[in-house]
Amino acid sequence: MYKLPEITPFLDKYAISVSAMCAVHCLSLPLMLVIFPALGQTILGQELFHVLLLWLVVPLSLISLSLGVKQHRSLLVAFLGLVGLTILMLSAMLGHDGLGELGERLATLLGSIFIVFGHFFNYKYANSRSN
């Protein structure tokens, strides 16, 4: 059985992957819909996909980053993670109506970038303390 701090690097890698997948989806979906219009009828083209990603990213990031910050006490990691999660959640709540199509995409991308960097530094600091 894993101890929670030992699983933090795995959670960081997983969270980076999910955040990157979110960013790639956000950037590539408009082009993919032009090439493959039927894609809009799948889960990838639906708002539900964004909600599912958010339900995956938020708890995963909160757990992983809080375990890491508890271990290495980096305020940079906490700041990057919280800013990224806040931007993502605001983007999801305001959506197309509040931010416009481009604004929602840019906000989602920005939030994902903050989260990726937060997890990157979390992983880096946690591993440098354990060596």
N, C-alpha and C positions, 0 to 999 in steps of 0.2 A: 504494500500500500504506500502511495506517495504521501510525503508530508507536503503541506500546502506551499511553503517557500520553494521546495524542489520542483514543483510543477509550474511555477511561475514562468520559467523560460519557454516551456511548451505553450502556455497560454499566450505569451507575448507573440510567439511565432504565428500562432493560430489567429490572433487578433489582427496582426499585420496582414496576414493573407486575406482575411475577411474584409478588412478596410480597403485593401488594394482591389479586391474583387468588386467592391461597391464603387470605387472610383472608375475602374475599367468599364463596368456596366453603365455608369452614368455618362461616360464619354462616348462609348461605342454604340449605345442603343439607338440614337437617332440615325446613324449611318446604317446600322443593321436593319432598321425598320424600312429604310428606303430600298435596300437590297432585297430583304425578305419581309414583305408587308405582313405575312401571316404570323410572324413572330410576335406581333402586337396582341395576338389572341392567346398566347401562352402565358405562363406565370411570369416570364421575364419581362413582358410588356405591361404587366398589371401593377397597380399601386400596392397590391398585397405583397409583391416581392420586396418593395422598399420597407414595408412594415416588418416583414419577417427578418430582413437584414438588420433593421434597427433593434428588434427584439433579441437578436443574436449578439450584435456589437456592444450594446450598452452594458448588459450584465457581465459579459466576458471582459470588457475593458475595465469596468469598475473593480471586479475581483482581482484581475491580474495586476493592474496598476496600484491598487491599494496594498496588495501583498508586497509588491516591490518597494513602494514608498515606505512602508513600515520597516522594511529591511535596510534600505540605503538612505532614506530620508531626503531624497532629492525633491526640492520644490519645483524644479524645472519639469520633472516628469509629471508631477501632480498638476501643474499649470497647463502643460500641453494636452494632457488627457482630458481635463475638465473643460478647457476651451473647445477642444475638438468635439467632445460629446454634446456640449451645449449648442454648438453650431449645427451639428447633425440633428438634434432634437428640434431646434427652432426651424430648421429647414423643412423637416417633416411636418411640423405643426402648421407652418405658414403655407407650405406647398406652392403650387403653380399660382394660386389665387393671390397670395400675399407677396410673393417674390418674383413672379413671372417665370416662364420656362427657363430662360437663361440664368436668372438669379438663383433659382432653386438648384440648378446644376452646379453653378459656381460655389454656392454655399455648401452643398454636399461634398464637392471636391475639396474645398478648403477644410471642412471638418475632418474628412478622411485623412488629409495630409497631416493635420495636427495630431490625430490619433496615431498614425503610423510613426511619426517622430517620437511621440510619447512612449510608445511601446519599444521602439528602437533603443532609446536611452534607458528605459527601464531594464531591458534585456542586458544592455552593455554595463550598466552600473551594478546590477545584481550579479553578473558573472565576474566583474572585476573585484567585488568584495569577497566572493567565494574562493578566488584563486590565491 
